[in-house]
Amino acid sequence: MFIGKKSRKIDQKKRITIPVKWRKNEYVLVNDDEIKVYKFDAWLKIFDNLDEEEKIMLSLKSHHLKPDKNSRIILPNFVNFRFVNLIGMKDYFILKKSDE
């Protein structure tokens, strides 16, 4: 479960470290009105309940993320800020630009 707010610096390789209590094997980043990062299994539950057209739309704005051995995920290129807040929303967290 993702709860709370964590601040992270995005490194030069576009990576952020996932907080210890939030670490999972796989994530899906969805670039919608907000940038949301879901646990892979939570994203699959949403996906499985959509009709075909909705699945296509969700797939087009989704990015599969697999953490490296240091629990960092590489963010897509459209995330072009230096600092980020991770805001826990139970089944996903939101990436929000931060000044530091």
C-alpha positions in Angstrom: 0.0 0.0 0.0 1.3 3.5 -0.9 0.6 6.1 1.8 2.3 9.4 2.6 4.6 11.7 0.7 8.3 11.0 -0.1 10.6 13.5 -1.9 13.2 12.2 -4.4 15.8 13.7 -6.7 15.8 12.4 -10.2 19.3 11.5 -11.2 21.0 12.2 -14.6 19.9 8.8 -15.9 16.2 9.7 -15.1 16.1 7.3 -12.1 14.4 7.6 -8.7 14.7 5.3 -5.7 11.5 3.8 -4.5 10.9 4.1 -0.7 11.5 0.9 1.2 7.9 0.3 2.2 6.7 0.9 -1.4 9.0 -1.6 -3.1 7.5 -4.1 -5.5 8.7 -6.2 -8.3 7.1 -4.3 -11.1 5.2 -1.0 -11.7 3.2 0.6 -14.5 3.5 4.4 -15.0 0.3 5.9 -16.5 0.6 9.4 -18.1 -2.9 10.7 -17.8 -4.1 13.9 -16.2 -1.5 13.1 -13.6 1.6 10.9 -13.7 0.5 7.8 -11.7 2.6 4.7 -10.8 0.7 1.5 -10.0 1.8 -1.8 -8.7 1.7 -4.1 -11.7 -1.0 -6.3 -10.3 -3.2 -3.3 -9.4 -2.8 -2.0 -13.0 -3.8 -5.4 -14.4 -7.0 -5.4 -12.4 -8.0 -2.0 -13.9 -7.0 -3.2 -17.4 -8.9 -6.5 -17.2 -12.1 -4.6 -16.4 -12.0 -2.4 -19.5 -13.5 -2.9 -22.9 -11.2 -3.2 -25.9 -11.2 0.5 -26.8 -10.5 1.5 -23.2 -7.7 -1.1 -23.0 -6.1 0.4 -26.1 -6.3 4.0 -24.7 -4.8 2.8 -21.3 -2.0 0.9 -23.1 -1.0 3.9 -25.1 -0.4 6.0 -22.0 1.2 3.2 -19.9 4.9 2.4 -19.4 6.2 -0.8 -17.8 8.8 -0.1 -15.1 11.0 -2.8 -13.6 13.3 -1.7 -10.7 17.0 -2.3 -10.8 18.9 -4.1 -8.0 19.0 -0.8 -6.1 15.2 -0.4 -6.3 15.4 2.5 -8.7 13.0 2.9 -11.7 13.9 4.7 -14.9 11.3 7.4 -15.7 10.2 8.0 -19.3 11.7 11.0 -21.1 8.6 13.1 -20.8 9.2 13.4 -17.1 11.6 16.4 -17.4 11.9 17.8 -13.9 14.8 17.4 -11.4 12.9 16.8 -8.1 9.8 14.9 -7.5 7.3 14.2 -4.7 5.8 10.7 -4.5 2.3 11.0 -3.0 0.8 7.7 -1.9 -2.8 7.0 -2.9 -3.1 3.4 -1.6 -3.0 1.4 -4.8 -0.8 3.9 -6.7 1.4 6.9 -6.2 1.4 10.2 -8.0 4.6 11.9 -9.2 4.4 15.7 -8.7 7.1 18.1 -9.6 9.0 19.6 -6.6 11.4 22.5 -6.2 13.6 20.1 -4.2 
